[in-house]
Amino acid sequence: MSMRSKWAALPGLLTIAATAALLSAYSGASSPQGRAPEQPIAFPHPLHAAGAMNMNCVYCHYTADKSFTAGLPATSTCMGCHLMVAGDRPEVQKLQTFAREQTPIPWVRVHNLPDYVQFPHMRHVNAGVTCQACHGPVQEMLRVYQAESLNMGWCVDCHIQNRVAYDCAICHY
């Protein structure tokens, strides 16, 4: 193959690479939008995170403002209130069983990102981004579901709209 024909192949290779990058950026590399796995305890977000209790997300997801992960509630976090409150309800009885057996609640993660993506919750929370911006109206969800696609294009669009850096090294390192 001559040098000229090698250079002639370059536009085709660049087109393939660009197409692959776009497809991965706007495809479902994360868990699928609408995903709503069944949880070991049917936690009523509308009861806890809205209405009279109006609990802040960070009360249960206690590492969201300090860590890359928001953290899933520990049994002891729930039992802090449920030693005294609503002990006769079936879901609270399930909680009490986990506490009595000293086992963590096996929560099923709803929002999953690929391993090659880093999402620092603390940077977003501490910058004033609400949980609902990415997770949707969780305080209204009877069963938590993935409200947004969480694919790269969706994240980049948010960064552009909010005039925040969006170069590759922000999330891929």
Secondary structure, 3 states (H helix, E strand, C coil): CCHHHHHHHHHHHHHHHHHHHHHHHHCCCCCCCCCCCCCCCCCCHHHHHCCCCCCCHHHHCCCCCCCCCCCCCCHHHHHHHHCCCCCCCHHHHHHHHHHHCCCCCCCCCCCCCCCCCCCCHHHHHHCCCCHHHHHCCHHHCCCCCCCCCCCHHHHHHHHHHCCCCCCHHHCCC
